[in-house]
């Protein structure tokens, strides 16, 4: 074979290998595609249950829905149950954090969490602050995202074991003329205290909380407490989004938010980031309904999380 022909073959082979390497670097292997339509369907199904206030029949129905969903995927749901006092009546309210464990044998784990209760009333609604609050984005979006992610965790190679945690009692709070009655973050605070005071055999390397992630006009800025408490985790998530071309993750700090990530950081000392769209115009109003949400937004957040879970950095190491 003539020398110039051999040269051309070697060049072509080199180009093919380089192209294959570039493709694999841009799109890590074994990361499946999130189903935006199915994720949105889960959000609608949760909202069809009505309000899911802690300790109510709506919350019990949601707990059955979540349990049945993950049982159908071959995974058991653990219940971390405890009682608190109702802020208006003082009667006991049974709360339950729900925990879904993937690769339970792993002693080093990552926590992916959301809250699954809804606020009792749409107290930011100008026209009907005592109306019926569905919480499509503020409540159902995190649940729907974790339900959709459940289809894919076994198809990836995560860096660590993974726990999905659904926190109860994020906002069993009634707003009145003389201030708020009730406490925020009851479930996540209890979870963090138990982790600190009765250490399990496993340890959490880090965590992520997702909250209000289905806005049709999604804008996810770096939340300030997340950058302060968990800078490595936060920056790695936004870096993953940039590598995937998910522009809704905006690498600028905005909003200083009290959310379920605070007890995890301050009490449990688990470096945890809050992924939240706090520019959602329908927050705590009766307009927080499925039509204001988007499966495409859930798909984008889910895609970032799946890729990130295959290369989670160790914030301590």
N, C-alpha and C positions, 0 to 999 in steps of 0.2 A: 504494500500500500504506500502511495507517495507520502512524503513527509508532511506536505501541506494538508493532506487529507487527515492524517493522524492529529495534526495540530488543531484542525477544525473540530474533530471529534472530542478532543480533550477540553477545548474551550466550551463546547456545547454541554458536556457533562458537568463542567464546573459551574456553568450558569444554572443548570437544573438543580444541582445540589444546593447552591446558594439560595435559589428561589424557594426550595423546600424548607431550608433552615429559617428563612425570613418568615414564611407562612406559619411555621410552628412557633416561632418566637412571638408573632403577633397574636396568635390564637392558640392558647395552650390546649393540649390534647385532653380528651375525656371530660370536657365540660359541656354538658347537654344544653339544649336551647329551652329557655323558659317559655311556657305557653301563656301568652298575654290574655287570650280569650278565656282560658280555663281559670286563670288567677282572678280575673274580673268576675267570673261566675261565682267563685267562692265568696268574693266580697258581697255580691248581691244576696247569696244564700244566707250569709250571716245577718245582713240587714233585714231580711224577711222575718227573722225571729223577733224583730222589734227592739226596744231598749234592752240592754244587757247590764243593768245596774247590779252591783254586787249584792248577793243574797236574795235575788228575785227569781221567779220562774224563768224569765228570759235568759238570765245568766246560766241557770241549770240546763236549759235547752241548748245553749251554746257549748257548754261543757260536754254534753252528749254528742253534739255534732263533731267537735274536735276529736274526742276519744274515738268515735266511730271512723272518722277519716283516717287517723293514723293506724288504727287497728286494721283497716283495709289495706294499708301499705305494709303490714306485718310488723308494726312497731307498737310497743306498749306505752301508755301515758301514765306517769306517776303523778299523784296528787299530794301536794304539800299543804295541808289544811290547818286552819287556826281560826279563832274567833276574835272579833273586834266589836266595838260598841257602835250602834247606829248613831250618827251625829244629831238626829232630831229626837229620837225616842229613847235612846239609851239601851234598847234591846240588843241582845247578841246577834251579830251577823256572821254567818259562816263564810269564810273566804278560802279560796283554794288557788294556789299557784300550780300550774300544770307543767310538767317536765317531760320532754320527749328526748330520749338519749340514743345517739347514733355512735356505733363503735364503743359500747359501754366498757369494754376492757381497757381502754386507753386511760392512763392516769393523768395525762396532761390534756386539758380540754379547752374549748372555746365556747362561750355562751352567746347565743343569738336570741334576743328577747324582744317582746312587745307587751303592751298591756291589752287586755281583752275585755275590760269593763267599759261601760259608757257613763258619762257624766249624768247625774239625775235629771238635770234641766238644761235647756239651751240658754243659759243666763246672759250670753252676749247678744241674744236676739233682740233687736230694737223693738220689735212689734209684738213678740210673744215669748217673753223670757220664762214663762211657766208652761210652755208647750211640750210636745213630744220630741225627744232627741234621739235620733237614730245612730249617729256617729259612724257614718260610712268611711270617712277618711280618719277621723279621730277615734280609733277603736277597731273597726273592721279591716282597715287596710293592712295593718300588721299581721292580723290573724290570717287573712287571705294570702299574704306573701309567704308566711311560714308553711301554710297548707300546700301551696304550689312548690316551694322548695323541697318539701317532703318527697316529692316524686323523683328528685334528682340526687339526693345526698349519697345514695348507694352507688351512683354512677360516676362519682368523682373520687379523687384520691386526696382527701383532706390532710392537712399538715398535722392536725390534732384530732382527738375525739370531739364531737359536737353535741351540745345540749340546746334544744329549743326550749325556751321558758316563756310561758304566758303568765304575766303578772296580773293578779287581781288587785282591786282597790287602788288603782292609780289616782282616781279622782272621785271618791265617794264624798263629795263636797257640795254643800248647799250654800249658794250666795244670797245674802239678804241685805237689808238696809244697814245693818250694824256689823257687817263683815261676814266672813265665811264661817260656816259650821262644818266641821269635819277635817280630816287629814288627807294629805296627798301621799302617794307612794307607799301605802300601807303594805302591799304585797312585796314589793321589791325591798323595802326596809326589813321586813321579816326574813326574807330569803337571805339578805346580806348578813343579818345578825346570826342566823343559824349557821351560815358558812363560817363566820368568824368564831362563834362560841362552841360549835360542835363540828370541828373540821372534818370533812369527808375524806375518804382515801384519795380521791382525785383532787387536783388543783387546777384552777382556771388560769390559763396564760393571759387571756384578755376577753373582752366582750364587746358586743354591738347591740344597741337598742334601736329598733326601727319604729317610727311613730309619724303618722300623717305622711305616708309615702305614695299616695295614689292620686294626688292632685292632678287634674288635667293639664294645668300649667305648672309643671314641676320645677322647683328651684331649690337645690339642696346646697346650702352654704355650710362651711365648717362652723359648728356650734362652739362658742368660746370656752365653755367648761370642758368640752371634749378635748380641745387643743391643750388646755392647761393640765388636765388630769391624765390624758392618754394621747400624747402627741404622736408617738410612733404608730399607734393603731389608726388614728384619724388620718394622718398623712398617707399611710399606706392604702387606705380605702380610696381616697381621692386620687392617688397616683394610679391605682388600678382602673378607676373610671376613666382617667385621661388616656391610659393605654388602650382602652376599649373604645374610645371615642364617645363616651357617654357625657355629653356636654351639660346635662342637668346637674351634675356634681360640679359646683363652682368653687374653686380653690381660694376662697376668701372668707375671712371670719365675719360672722354676722349673728346676732342674737346671743344672749346669755340666758340659758333656759334651765329652769328647774324641771327635771324629768326623772324617769326611773334609773337613769345612769348615775345619778348623784349618790344614792345609797350604795350602789355597787362600787363606786370609786372611793367614797369616804369611809364606809363601814367595812366592806369586804376587802378593800384594797385590790380590786380587780380593775385593771386599766380598761375603761369602757367608753366607747364613743356613741354619741346619739346622732343617728341619721334622721333628720326631721325637717320638714318644709313648714316653717313657722310663718310663712307669708300667705298661707291659705286663707282666703277672704271669708270663708264660711265657718270658721272655727267657732265652736260652741253656739251655733245657731241651728234653726230648723232646716236651713238650706244645706246642711252637711249630709247629702243623700248620694246614692250611687251615680246619678247623672252628672255630678260634679267631679267624678273620679274617672280614672282611665286604666285599663289593663296594660296599655303601653308603658305607663309610668311604673307599674308594678314589675313589668318585664325588665325594665332598665335597672331598677334597684336590685332585682333578683339576679340578673346577669353579673353585676358587679360583685355581689356577695359570693356567688358560686366560684367565680374566678379567684376572689380574695381568699376563700377558704382553702384553696389548693396551695397557697403560699403565704400563710399568716406569719408575720414577723413576731419574734419573741421580744416584747417590750422591755423585758428585764435582761435580755442577753446579747 
